[in-house]
């Protein structure tokens, strides 16, 4: 049974992979302004929308007011931050996940949003791996 109404903003490799993995467990809408990225989702059974997610009319027409979760994975940190705050303050979305390339920008995001910073995750992984090698 599909329980969560999930919006994914950004249809790159990460966004489409998340959409495909969640599609059997949630009502998923994926939005991207690049029609070529959306065309790659021809076999995808969820909802797709071509358009600029910073356009509140597009978001509202797509059903953002009923979102239980928003996952922001565009290539632009500033767009992700803007949308995270918009979803938190204006639409009161309960769960917000934000990918940020620059972890220093995480302090600009509403505290209820969960920031995922691949650079920091990679550093942590290598630091842990290096520590485990030193213990052998």
N, C-alpha and C positions, 0 to 999 in steps of 0.2 A: 504494500500500500504506500502510495506517495504521500508523504506527510509535510515536508517543508517546501515552501515556495521560495526558490533560490534564483537570484539574479547573478550572472557572471558578466562582468564588464571587461572585455578584452578577449578576442578570439584568436590569440596566438597559440603556440604549442601548449603552454600551461593552461590557458583558459579552456581550450577545446578538450584537453585531457581531463581536466576536472569535470567539465560538463558531461562528457561521456561516462565517467565513473559514477557520477551522481544521478544520472538520468533514470536509473531503475529505482531510486530511493527518494526522489524529490521531483517536484514540478520545476523544471529548469528553463530559464530564459537566458540566452546569451546574446549580448549586444556588442557590436563593433562597427566603427565607421568605415572600415575598409571592406568593400563588397567582395574582393577576392578572398579574404579570410572567411567570410560567411559562405561563399560558394564552396569552399572545402568541406563544409558541413552538410553537403547535399544528402548524405546518408544518415544524418543525425535526426532522431525522432522528437527532440525537444523543440522549444520555440526559439526562433532566431530573429534578430532584428538588425537591419543595417541602419546605422545612424550615429549621431554624436550623443553620447550618454550625458554630456554636460547640458543638454537641452532638456529642461525639466518637463516640457510637454511630451517629448518622446518617452521619458521615463514613466510618466503618469499614464500615458496611453498604453504602455507595455505592462502596467499593473504594479509598479513599484510600491504603491501604497499598501499592497497586501504581502509584501516581501517579509519572509521570516529570516532570510539570510542574504547578504550581498558579499560577493567575492570580487575584489578589484585587482585586476592583473593586466592593466594596460602597460604599455612601454614607457609611460610618462608618470613619474612620481608625483608631479604637481597635480595632474588630473586625478590620480588615485587619492591624493590627500583631499582635494576639493570634494570629490564624490563621497569619500568616507564621512566627512563632516556634514555634507548635505544629507546623506542617508541617516546619520545619527541625529542631527538637530531638526531637520525639516520633516523627514518621513518616519522617524523613530523606529528604524529597523533594529530588531533585537540582536542580531549577530552580524558583525562586519569584520571581514578579513581583508587586509591590505598588503599587497606585495610592494616593498620599497627597495629600490636599488641602493639608495643612500640612506643608511640607517640613522644618520644624524637628523633626518627629517621626521623621524617617528614621533618626536616631541610635538610636532604640529598637528598630529592626528588626535581626534577625540579619544580619551582614555578607554572608553568601552570597546573601541575597535582593537582587533588583534593585528599587530604588525608582524609581517614575515619578511625578514631581510636575508636574502640568499648569501650575500657577502659575509655577514656575521655568522650564519649557520656554517658556512664553509670554513671560516677561521676556527670556530669552536670545534668542528670535526677534526681538523688537522691538529689542533692543540691537544685534543684528547688522544688522538692516535699517537702523537709524538710522546705524550706522557706514558702511554701504555708500552711503548717500545723501550723506554728508559727503565722500566721495572723488570724487564726480563733478564 
